[in-house]
Structure formats: structure tokens, C-alpha cells
Amino acid sequence: MSTDQPAKNSLNALTSLKAGNQTYHYYSLPEAAKTLGDLDRLPFSLKVLLENLLRNEDDTTVDRSHIDAMVQWLDDRRSDTEIQFRPARVLMQDFTGVPGVVDLAAMREAVKKAGKDPALINPLSPVDLVIDHSVMVDHFGNASAFKDNVAIEMERNHERYEFLRWGQQAFDNFRVVPPGTGICHQVNLEYLGKTVWSREQDGKQLAYPDTLVGTDSHTTMINGLGILGWGVGGIEAEAGMLGQPVSMLIPEVIGFKISGKLREGITATDLVLTVTEMLRKKGVVGKFVEFYGDGLKDMPVADRATIANMAPEYGATCGFFPVDEQTLNYMRLTGREAQQIELVEAYAKAQGLWREPGHEPIYTDKLELDMGEVEASLAGPKRPQDRVALKDMKAAFELLMETAEGPADAEPDPKMTSEGGQTAVGVDNSYHHASSQMLELDGTQTRLDPGAVVIAAITSCTNTSNPSVMMAAGLIAQKAVEKGLKTRPWVKTSLAPGSKVVTDYLRVGGFQEALNELGFNLVGYGCTTCIGNSGPLPDAVEKAIKDGDLTVASVLSGNRNFEGRVHPLVKTNWLASPPLVVAYALAGNVRLDLKKDPLGQDREGNPVYLKDLWPSQQEIADAVEKVKTDMFRTEYAEVFDGDANWQAIEVPESKVYEWTDASTYIQHPPFFEGMGEEPDPIEDIKDAHILALLGDSVTTDHISPAGSFAPDTPAGKYLQEKGVDPKDFNSYGSRRGNHEVMMRGTFANVRIRNEMLDDVEGGYTRHVPSGEQMAIYDAAMKYQEEGTPLVVIAGKEYGTGSSRDWAAKGTRLLGVSAVVAESYERIHRSNLIGMGVMPLQFPEGTDRKSLNLTGEETISIEGLSGDIKPGQTLTMTVTYPDGGTESCDLISRIDTANEAVYFRHGGILHYVVREMLKSA
């Protein structure tokens, strides 16, 4: 069904309302309820899905049985019914957006080769791509850092930006927000999101909920504004752009009741880390979470968005907040038009989507938090759900050291002073730890100890979208400067806001100058440290870490701290509120108890404690009052224009992209090579070798890292052969338009552990026929030459983390036919299917350990050659090196009929191209 075709409207639900000076037509849930029965206690998020079904009823993709199943959910509180969801729009960032546009360009090439018009491949839904993942913290701690980083970004990414400029003019319904503007989720929250969408249809203005899917996991942030949206793989998003619905099971919905108020000194970040821990323990993977309760009455959208943002970290598909007065307040603050705000209020109230005091929907299950119980917290050292109370941080790190390396001998010692009379943690030469290292920074001898904070970054959409925590960071900086405190010399500091509005209000509040004094100068508007673009550490610091094999720390206000993500040399990474990031930059080491130990000394030599700097809620509230609507209107007035550098990029006006072999950023991917009009039959897997034998919680960062890579890696060698100097490698994330780099980077994270090898860290495996240890890429190419199929075996929560389509694309290009794991995270499972890789699941009680797998075995899987159906049982036979065999059942994690169709076609994009060619 086309997006402009009216629905069947079998329930006579189409009616109208007036908002402002405009009449809108809409598919009314109260009207439908006259036939369906009372819908009032359906969760708000499911009401949004139900409206989507009413509006798209066509008796093909949506029929009455799907609508009835939504009503039946009220009785069962869960459902096995598959529905087709059509989001209003698609959001992309450039790391996932570039390969998305590369795929669209490749699809146009395939259509052209088939003798049809390439313009058949065109987004049917509105798409916004925000360039926010490319800026790196190369320069920091000085007034020219922003200018210098932007200059490097434009030079480093010129090929990519040229390609996106081409896409901007080649595709309809496709807008690009240029670099240096903000983080996609913050731009979405502050500007793009409408809460209620409207468009003309049959001469009438049709209103409906603003919904979206995005190619970044943290698309969920927009749920704080009453907009239902979540992250999908880039592959699935591309299909959505091209008119394919998102196939999903009607989800379970977990109600999370919020009551009480945060205590003095507790931040929204502390709240979200507590919520994340609680929901991870509850188990909400693949479920919706919906927040309710009277605690929402005074919770601003900024705090709601902070919680909604972290849905991937607590494992839910989304964390939804219904529309209420706080929604309207935020829309007014951020400069939305009065007509739009009136529509949101009128529509939400007419549809039963407005949160009323005391209203409690029916939920699958519930849990509750009194915000008064939240305490100051961080999370780490490598998972966002592993919350550690601030008072327990020292003990947590000591335990980590004991379990990882044996006991840490030395305490950081605050006796020796550095410049300005401030104590320098861990500089007392009389108190050495075996691995502590002396180094010289800015002409001064100092010492780096275990636990040293080498990166302190205020970064990421999660927290920089929230004025309360940003102002708190500014207030701490201001008070620290007044007392004469300085950042420790080994700390790399950075400030990367999610939008230019942050810069405006920090400046108006008088805080930017103090932040600059402590080294938190503006480095760029982008994700930076949170996605691995932390840039290099000073040479002396890197050398000290390597020489002493030091376990050091980063503290960042981000949402991700997986192994190897922030910086390859930084083994422990701690998520914290922006004010705590400033505090740890002053303290310089996580092995201090900031509740008791001083951060440093003032000019008179008196100890200064965190409590001396921490602002009151009233001080923060007074600062937040300085955030004004005009700031948003000014900064977003020319959001799509870009600076002179962006505007100067020239591109050819052509429907089909002009590929060039010389490019090391953009290459024509091989996905559609040899694609016939009909898909090849699926065959059973026979005598496959195991490419990697992996444990639990293998993330998409492990499978497809986003950060930097070394010259001696397969990707580094490839680029050097192409004449690229190592200093110009950029990152894996920025190279996602080049499949040659990304194949070589698959399973190449420096912290991944392949259990086929003993005590080896990094992307290596054993090529079983030769017995030789080599890079996973090199082994995969050898197996391809030998015609040997491959599988990957893994533990629980395979594919946790970012919605990274290259984790599936790279897997496919390495020749992996199937992944067998104990469980999957939602998006990666979908991405594997979207690339034609079969996700299979061990039944309860069976795993790699019970089968005694070492990686030397061969694997055969039967049941694929028949009709592929959702959830079917297949048989895996393991042949051991001694000739013995063992068989077990496996469960297909193709969960829906649509997914089965996509898999039969070799992937979702192949299916879309074939369908386009048939209809042309």
C-alpha cells in the first residue's frame, strides 16, 4: 500500500478535529472503540501502534485480525501476532547513513543494469540524516580546538561528505543536516520531532502520531517527547525508506511507575543509571517499557529524554513517556510553532493519548521506583547496566584490580603538590606501585598510577541534551576555578555538546569560561568520545600506559562504555553525569572516594571536597532559567545550510553515483553481484568450520568496531597498500562506505576473545586445516578460497549494543552462513536476517560448553533446504576431530513471516530490488 493511499476504514474511525485555525482528519481510537470495546487502559505506546494499523488497513499487510489482536492484548497482556508498522519517518546518522546511501546507490546501479529507471530506488518516507559521528577529539584543552577539529574533520571526511552531498540532490525525501550542527538525537528532540505529524491526503489534512525508526540505537531518546520510535539496523531502515513496513510482534509492555522526587544533589544521570540497572535485572529485551505515575508530573522532558535515550542499555525496544503538559512546555521552550503545539494538545486529548493524573494502563508486568531513593552513581567498567554508587567507586576499582591483575599495592597519594599548590593524586615518589610510570607533561615530572583518569569527556546525546546536568557541570567548574583548582595534567578533557544551543546557554550562564579554564573547551558538536572518537592520548601518556601495562580509566557522560570502544588503551570506562566528569578531571583518579577524599587544595592549601563544589538544586534551577526559546529558534533557523566548507563541496548532478576505484571511503559493495530475478534455493550447511567461538555479551562493537585501528591490522595494511598514511586512517566508523575496510575490521576489536585460542585478545582465529593462527579476516578469505562454509558460535546476548548494520554485513562478506548463540539482542538478530545470515539459538541446557566445542570441530545444519518458516527447529551435527559426532536441536530465530521472506531472498535489500523490478 502506498503511503498516500487511504485506509479501508472498516471501523468507520475517520473523523475530524479543530486545532488552532486548521481542521484535521484522523483515525479515531474512541470511534473505533465503539466497535472494538473499551481501549482506555491499553498502554499509550500500543495505542500509537493501534492507530497505525487503523490508518494503514488494506486487507493485505493490515487486516481486521491484526486490529483485533491489539484489543485481545488487554486480556492476555502479550501476543504472538505479527503486525506491520509503518513509521512516519526515518532518522539516520552518518556512520550508519553513509553505508545506507551506499546501498541505495548500489541498488540504483542494479536497477540500471536490469534496464530499468534507477529513480525507482527513492525514499518514500521522509529521511533526515544528521552528520554527527565523524568529528574526533584531535585537539583539546585550548581555544582553537573546535576550529582545528572541524578543519581536520572536513579534510579527513571530504570523500564521504561529497558522497552525502550527492545523495542530498539525487534522492527525493532526503535531507542532510551538515557537520558541526549537533547530535542526531538531540536535533531530533529539539527540532525535528513533531509529536503529531500531519500531511495532505485527498485534499484533507491528515493528522497522526509522529513515529520513526532510526539507524542508531539511541533513536529511543525521542520517546521522551511522546514520540514512538526505536533503533533498527541500517538495512531495515533502508527497506522502510523504500516502502517496506517494519515487521514486528505485538510487544509485551512493562509499566515502570515513577513516584517521589530526586533528593538534593542527585542528577537525572543518577536516575537513568538506576533505571537502567533495575530494568536490566528485570529483563526487558524485545519489550516496550512505558513510564507512568505521578512522579511524571514535575519531570521535565529533558529528564525523560535522558531516561528514554538509554533504552538500548536497559535492553528494551523503547522507553515511552506519554504526552502531557510537560510535553507542551518543552515544545514551547524549543520554539515549535503555536499551531503545532495546539495540534499536539487537541489530538492527544481526542485520541486518549494524553496522560491524566492517576491513570494506570494495563501492563504485562510492572516495577516501581521512588526517586527519593536514587543515589549518586556511575556505571562501569564496561557495561552501562553495571551501576556503582559514587561512595563505592574506590572499592569497585580495587576489586577490579585484584581480580584482573592481583592486588593493587599503592593508593593514589595526595601528598605531593603540582603547579598552583593543588595536590596531584598519585605523585608521591616514595609510594610506588609496581606498574606506576613516571612521565613528563608540559615540562613537569609526574606519575601515572593505576586508576588514573586519562579521559574526562562531557559528551553524548544522553546528557548534553539536558540543561540541568550541563549547568551543574558549569557550576562545579566555576566554583573550582574560584578556589584555584586545576585539572590533573594527564587528563584529556573535552566538551562536545549535542547542539549549538548548549553553547549558547553555557555562555549566557557564564560557565563556558570556567569550563575552558579546566580544559573543557568546545571540541565539536558530535558524539566524539562516546562512539570511540576520543582521538589520541598525549604521546607520553600512551607510552606510560603501554610501558606499565596500566589499567587506567575514562569518565564520560555518554551511554556506552563497552570494551575497546572509548580508546584501545583505556581498559575501564565509567559513565557519569557531566558534573562528576568535571570532578574526576580534578581528582585525576577513580581510586579515590569522592565522598571523603579531597579533590585537591585551594590557593591557601586547604583541602577542597566535592561537597564544597556541588551546586544546590536551586542554583541549578536558577541557571536553567537562562535557557530561552530564542536560542533554539536562532540555532535551528538554518539547520540544513551548513558552513562555507560544506556549501563549497561540488558534486555531479546524476541519478547514478559515479564510483571510482581510487576512493578509500566509498566503494561499490558486492551485495548485488550475480543477483538473479529469482533467489537461489537455500541449502543445508555441510561441514562448516567455526570461524570464531565466542562467550557472553559479545557486542556489535566487538563484531564491528567503530574506533581507530593500527597499521598492522588487515584494514591498516589494505589502506597502506592504497597509499594511505596511518595518520590518515580515520576510524572504522568513518570508513563504512568501503566494504574492503569493513570486511577486514569484522571481529577485529582489540578486546574480543576467541575461545579457539588461549590467552589471545583481539581479532584472531585458528585456520583449522593448517593449524595456523591468523587474523579472522585472513582465515575467512582462506576458507572462501577452499570453498568451506563458516559458522560463528557464541553465548548469551549476542549482538548487544549499537544498531550496527556492518556487524551483519561484515559477517556475511566473511562467508559466515549462520550464527549459533544462546540468545540475541533484538536489532542484531534482525540485521543478520537482513543480510541473509541465519541466526540460530541453542535450546535451554545446550551451549558451546555442554557440547565441548573447541573450534576444531566441523558443523552441519539440516532443515534449511525446505520451506523456511518462523521459529522452526533445525538439527545441528557436530563432528569432533576424533571422528565422533553429537547432534542437537537448534531454534531458528527467524521470528516473523516477513523475515522468512527476506532470508529466502538472501536479504531484505535483495527482496526490495526484486519487488521494484517486478512492479516497474
HUTA-V610484 format. One line per field, one symbol per residue. ss: DSSP state (@ for helix, = for strand, . for the rest). phi: phi as a letter, one per 20 degrees, with the letter a starting at -180 (. if undefined). A space follows every 50 residues. Layout:
ss: ???
phi: ???
This chain:
ss: .............======..======.@@@@@@@@.......@@@@@@@ @@@@@........@@@@@@@@@@@@@.....====...=====@@@@@@@ @@@@@@@@@@@@@....@@@.....=====..............@@@@@@ @@@@@@.@@@@@@@@@@@@@...====....=.@@@@@@@@@...===== =..======.====..@@@@@@@@@..====..@@@@@@@@....====. ..=======........@@@@@@@@@@@@@@@.....=====.@@@.... @@@@@@@@@.@@@@...====.=.@@@@@@@@@....@@@@@@@@@@@@@ @..=..........======@@@...===.......===@@@@@@@@@@@ @@@@@...........=.@@@.=.............=====..=====.. .=======..@@@@..@@@@@@@@@@@@@@@@.........====...=@ @@@@@@@@...@@@@@@....=.....@@@@.......@@@@@@@@@@.. ..====...............====..@@@@@@@@@@.=..........= =.....==.@@@@...@@@@@@@@....@@@@@@@@.......@@@@... ..................................=========.....=@ @@@=.........@@@@@@@@....@@@....@@@...@@@@@@@=.... .............====....====@@@@@@@@@@@...====....=.= ....@@@@@@@@@..======..=.@@@@@@@@@...=====........ .......=====..........=======.....========....@@@@ @@@@...@@@@@@@@@@@@.
phi: .ffdeffflfdlefbbbdcldcecebeeffffffeeofdfefggffffff gffgfdfcmdeccfffffffffggeemabdeecdddffbcdcdffefgff fgfffffffffffendfgfgebgedgcdddecddfdefdbmbfegfgfff ffgfffdgfffffffffgeedemcdceffmdregfffffecffdmcebbe blmdeedaffcaccecgegggfffdmdeabecfgffffffgenefeebeg ffceededcmcffgnddfffffffffffffffncfmdedcebofffgdef ggffffffgegffenefbcedffbffffgfffgenffgfffffgffffff emdefdgnfcfecfbcbbceffefcgbccrebcfeefcfgfdfgffffff fffecnfefdegdeeeedgmmefdgmdffeceegdfcebdclndfbcddg ngeecccebnggdfedgfffffffffgffffgenfcfffeeedbccfebf fggffffffneffffggeneffdqdaflgfdnefmfeggffgfffffelf edcdcceeccbfgmefagedecccebfgffgffffffnbeedeffceffr cefenefddgffdfffgfffffffgefcggfffffefcfeemeffffefe cfebfdfefcfffddccffegdfmfefdffffdfeclfeefbddeelfef fffbfdefbefeegfffgfffenefgfdgmcggfefecffffgfefmdgf dfceffdelddoecbdffgemeebfggffffffffemefccddbeelfng ofedfffeffgfffnfebddcfacegffgffgffdmdfedcffgndafff elfdoeedcccdoefeefcfmfeddddddegenfcbdbfcdfefecffff ffffenqfffffffffffef
